[in-house]
Amino acid sequence: MSKLPHNSSTHGWIFWIKAAGVCLFSLYSAAAFYYSTLTPDILRLGLSIVFPLLVLGVFFFAPARLRRPAIPALCAIFIIWYLTDPPRNHRDWAGEYALPADAILTGRTVYIQNIRNFKYKTETDYTPRYYDTEYNLDDLSSVDMITSYWAGESIAHVFLTFGFKDGRHLAISIETRRQKRFPYSAIAGFFHHYEMFYVTADEQDLIGVRTDIRKERVYLYRLFISQQTRERLFKSYISEIHFLHSHPRWYNTLADNCTTEILSRAGAQLHYRLDWRVLLSGYTASLAYDLGLLNTQYDFPTLKRLSRIQRPSGATPDAYYSQEIRANLPLEKKPTLSQSK
């Protein structure tokens, strides 16, 4: 008489652990194909259905002699595709991401091409404008951090703006580069869907669209860092802008997002990049405060309240926008009693 298969509880648990892993892999692969940039769309959508069903079908219904080599082979095929799926600079981009900036450092002078300066009527109705200019590193006088909230307190968009002695400001925002054919999706950022994009723009454009057009809650904090650190940070941004112009890379919500990229450009240590306030970017300013980078003469709740940009009803960004938004903000540390003597 043939021997019955051994169905111990241990083997049962092992089976269900494997089954859970296969189900998670199938779900992840379905999302990865669905949010991929594969063309035509029928291929992208077809793979998002057929591939996970194939994996599940093989695991649950194929005989063991077929299942044992097939599941690792399917996993390997997916991993090889995912790791070799290349980011690209040449796609049909949404208008605000159509033209990337480029930057070249020659001696102490930075030449920047395609600085964005859109004129907005609404968020989607705007006149595209770009210009080229140059900056001298010796004139770099400030770095401010912007946090912009559109919903609750946990998630915000964070970016930097660099100030110069002549009153000009250059805002640089690390964002997802979206194609025209795709609507924005927060989930898509976890997969190979968006390329990394350094929006390099006037403050009237990059901050103004948030304060005056989208009506977001926007805060501006002065970063108290040395001149050497300011210059090193700016040069790091310039270097990456030039690199991305010919070497695109993927944006990733977890590993390569607007906040982690700032820390990477600043050369922050790994444990700061793993701080929970980096993922929940709405709290990034409190992390900067705890690191002593903001104005610590106020407690953080007071500093945050004072640092919100207040705009008059019906205001639109104009040539004096940068001066107007800073007029009543706590940008400088007040002298202490010992310093005033």
C-alpha positions in Angstrom: 0.0 0.0 0.0 1.4 3.4 -0.9 2.5 5.7 1.9 0.2 8.7 2.6 2.0 12.2 2.5 3.1 13.5 5.8 0.7 16.4 6.8 2.2 17.5 10.1 1.3 21.0 11.4 4.9 22.1 10.7 4.5 21.3 7.0 1.2 23.0 7.0 2.6 26.2 8.4 5.5 26.1 5.9 3.0 25.7 3.1 1.0 28.7 4.2 4.1 30.8 4.7 5.1 30.1 1.2 1.6 30.8 0.0 1.6 34.1 1.7 4.9 35.0 0.1 3.7 34.0 -3.3 0.5 36.1 -2.9 2.5 39.1 -1.8 4.9 38.7 -4.8 2.0 38.3 -7.1 0.4 41.5 -5.7 3.7 43.4 -6.0 4.3 42.3 -9.5 0.8 43.2 -10.6 1.3 46.7 -9.2 4.8 47.0 -10.7 3.5 46.1 -14.2 0.4 48.3 -13.9 2.4 51.4 -12.8 5.3 50.7 -15.2 5.9 52.8 -18.3 5.6 49.9 -20.7 4.0 50.6 -24.0 1.6 50.0 -25.5 -0.9 50.2 -22.6 -2.4 46.8 -23.6 1.0 45.2 -22.8 1.3 47.0 -19.5 -2.3 46.1 -18.4 -2.1 42.6 -19.8 1.1 41.8 -17.9 -0.4 43.2 -14.7 -3.2 40.6 -14.9 -1.6 37.6 -16.7 1.8 37.4 -14.8 0.4 37.3 -11.2 -2.3 34.9 -12.3 0.4 32.7 -13.8 2.4 32.7 -10.6 -0.6 31.9 -8.5 -1.8 29.2 -10.9 1.6 27.5 -10.9 1.9 27.6 -7.1 -1.6 26.3 -6.2 -2.4 24.0 -9.1 0.8 22.7 -10.8 2.4 19.4 -9.7 5.4 19.8 -7.3 7.9 18.7 -10.0 6.9 21.7 -12.1 6.2 24.1 -9.3 9.6 23.8 -7.7 11.6 25.2 -10.7 8.8 27.4 -12.2 8.2 29.7 -9.2 11.9 30.7 -8.8 12.1 31.1 -12.6 9.1 33.4 -12.7 10.6 35.4 -9.8 13.9 35.7 -11.6 12.2 36.9 -14.8 10.4 39.6 -12.9 13.5 40.7 -11.0 15.6 40.9 -14.1 13.0 42.9 -15.9 12.5 45.3 -13.0 16.2 45.9 -12.5 16.9 46.5 -16.2 13.9 48.6 -16.8 15.6 51.9 -17.7 14.5 55.5 -16.8 14.4 57.8 -19.8 14.6 61.5 -20.5 12.7 61.3 -23.7 9.0 60.9 -23.1 5.9 62.9 -23.7 6.1 64.9 -20.5 3.4 66.9 -18.7 4.0 70.6 -19.5 5.6 71.6 -16.2 8.2 68.9 -16.6 8.8 69.2 -20.3 12.1 71.2 -20.2 14.7 70.3 -17.6 17.3 72.7 -16.4 21.0 72.3 -16.9 23.8 73.8 -14.9 27.5 74.2 -15.4 30.1 75.4 -12.8 33.0 77.3 -14.3 35.4 78.6 -11.6 33.2 80.5 -9.2 30.4 81.1 -11.7 27.3 78.8 -12.1 25.6 79.0 -15.5 22.0 77.7 -15.4 19.8 77.1 -18.5 16.0 76.8 -18.6 15.1 78.3 -15.2 11.3 77.9 -15.1 9.2 81.0 -14.6 5.6 80.1 -15.5 2.9 82.6 -15.3 -0.2 80.9 -13.8 -3.9 81.8 -14.2 -4.9 78.5 -12.6 -3.0 75.3 -11.7 -3.5 73.9 -15.2 -3.7 77.2 -17.1 -0.3 78.8 -17.4 2.1 80.4 -19.8 5.4 78.5 -20.0 8.5 80.7 -19.7 12.1 79.9 -19.2 15.3 81.9 -19.1 19.1 81.5 -18.6 21.2 83.2 -16.1 24.4 82.9 -14.0 25.2 83.1 -10.3 28.5 83.8 -8.4 29.2 81.4 -5.6 30.6 84.3 -3.6 27.2 86.0 -3.6 25.4 83.0 -2.1 23.9 84.4 1.1 21.1 82.2 2.4 19.3 78.8 2.1 15.7 78.6 3.1 13.6 75.4 3.5 10.0 75.4 2.2 7.4 73.0 3.5 4.0 73.0 1.7 0.9 71.2 3.0 -2.2 70.4 1.0 -4.0 68.1 3.3 -3.1 67.1 6.9 0.0 67.6 9.0 1.8 64.3 8.2 2.7 64.9 4.5 4.3 68.0 3.0 6.4 68.8 -0.1 9.8 70.0 1.1 12.3 71.9 -1.0 15.1 74.5 -0.8 15.5 78.0 -2.2 18.9 79.7 -2.4 19.3 83.4 -1.9 22.0 85.7 -3.3 23.3 89.1 -2.3 21.6 90.9 -5.2 18.1 89.8 -3.9 17.6 87.0 -6.4 16.4 83.6 -5.3 16.7 80.2 -7.0 14.2 77.6 -5.9 15.0 73.9 -6.5 12.3 71.3 -5.9 12.9 67.6 -6.3 9.8 66.1 -7.8 8.3 63.3 -9.8 8.5 63.8 -13.6 5.1 62.9 -14.9 4.1 61.8 -18.4 1.1 63.4 -20.1 -0.6 60.0 -20.5 -0.7 59.3 -16.7 -2.6 61.1 -14.0 -0.8 61.7 -10.8 -0.8 58.8 -8.3 0.9 58.6 -4.9 1.0 54.8 -5.2 2.9 54.9 -8.5 5.8 56.5 -6.8 6.7 53.2 -5.1 7.4 51.7 -8.5 9.2 52.5 -11.7 6.8 55.1 -12.9 8.3 58.6 -12.4 11.7 59.8 -13.3 13.5 62.1 -10.8 13.2 65.8 -11.7 14.8 68.8 -10.2 12.5 71.7 -10.9 14.7 74.8 -11.0 12.6 77.9 -10.9 11.9 81.4 -9.7 10.2 81.6 -6.4 7.2 83.4 -8.1 6.7 80.1 -9.9 7.7 77.4 -7.5 6.4 78.9 -4.3 3.8 81.3 -5.8 1.8 78.5 -7.4 1.5 76.9 -3.9 0.6 80.1 -2.0 -1.5 82.0 -4.5 -2.9 79.5 -6.9 -3.3 76.2 -5.0 -3.8 78.0 -1.7 -1.7 75.5 0.2 -0.3 76.1 3.7 3.3 77.1 3.0 6.1 77.7 5.5 9.5 79.2 5.0 12.4 78.5 7.4 15.9 80.0 7.3 18.6 77.3 7.6 21.4 78.5 9.9 24.4 76.9 8.2 27.9 78.1 7.5 28.9 79.7 4.2 31.0 76.7 3.4 28.0 74.4 4.0 25.7 76.6 1.9 28.2 76.5 -1.0 28.7 72.8 -0.7 25.0 72.2 -0.7 24.4 74.4 -3.7 27.2 72.8 -5.7 25.8 69.4 -4.9 22.4 70.5 -6.3 24.1 71.9 -9.4 26.1 68.8 -10.0 23.0 66.6 -9.8 21.0 68.8 -12.1 23.7 68.5 -14.7 24.0 64.7 -14.2 20.3 64.1 -14.6 20.3 66.1 -17.8 22.0 63.1 -19.5 21.6 60.3 -16.9 18.0 59.9 -15.8 17.1 57.9 -12.7 13.9 56.7 -11.1 12.0 58.5 -8.3 11.0 56.3 -5.4 8.7 57.4 -2.7 10.6 55.4 0.0 14.2 55.6 -1.0 14.6 58.6 -3.4 12.1 61.2 -2.7 12.0 65.0 -2.1 13.2 64.7 1.5 15.8 61.9 1.2 17.3 63.7 -1.8 17.8 66.9 0.2 19.6 64.9 2.9 21.7 63.1 0.3 22.7 66.4 -1.3 23.6 67.7 2.2 25.7 64.6 2.9 23.6 63.7 6.0 24.5 60.6 8.0 22.4 57.5 7.4 20.6 57.5 10.7 19.2 60.9 9.9 17.9 59.6 6.5 16.2 56.8 8.3 14.4 59.1 10.8 10.6 58.6 10.7 10.2 62.4 10.0 11.9 61.9 6.6 9.1 59.5 5.4 6.4 61.6 7.1 7.7 64.7 5.4 5.3 67.0 7.2 7.5 66.7 10.2 10.8 67.4 8.4 11.0 70.9 9.8 10.9 69.6 13.3 13.8 67.3 12.5 15.8 70.3 11.2 14.9 72.1 14.3 16.1 69.3 16.5 19.4 69.3 14.5 19.8 73.0 15.4 19.4 74.1 11.8 16.5 76.5 12.4 15.9 79.5 14.6 16.0 77.8 18.0 15.3 81.1 19.9 11.6 80.1 19.6 10.1 76.7 20.6 9.2 74.8 17.5 5.4 75.3 17.6 5.9 79.1 17.8 8.5 79.1 15.1 6.2 77.1 12.8 3.3 79.5 13.5 5.5 82.5 12.7 7.0 80.9 9.6 3.8 80.5 7.7 3.7 82.6 4.5 0.6 84.9 4.7 -0.7 86.3 1.4 -3.4 88.9 0.9 -6.7 87.7 -0.6 -6.4 87.7 -4.4 -2.6 88.2 -4.4 -0.6 87.0 -7.4 3.2 86.6 -7.6 5.0 89.6 -9.0 8.5 90.9 -9.2 8.5 91.7 -5.4 7.2 88.3 -4.4 10.4 87.1 -2.7 10.6 90.2 -0.6 6.9 90.2 0.3 6.8 86.6 1.6 9.7 87.2 3.9 8.6 90.5 5.2 7.3 89.3 8.6 9.1 86.0 9.0 11.7 85.2 11.8 14.6 84.8 9.4 17.3 86.2 11.7 18.3 85.3 15.2 17.8 88.2 17.7 20.9 89.1 19.6 21.1 87.7 23.1 21.6 90.0 26.1 25.3 89.0 26.3 25.8 89.7 22.6 24.1 93.2 22.8 26.5 94.4 25.5 
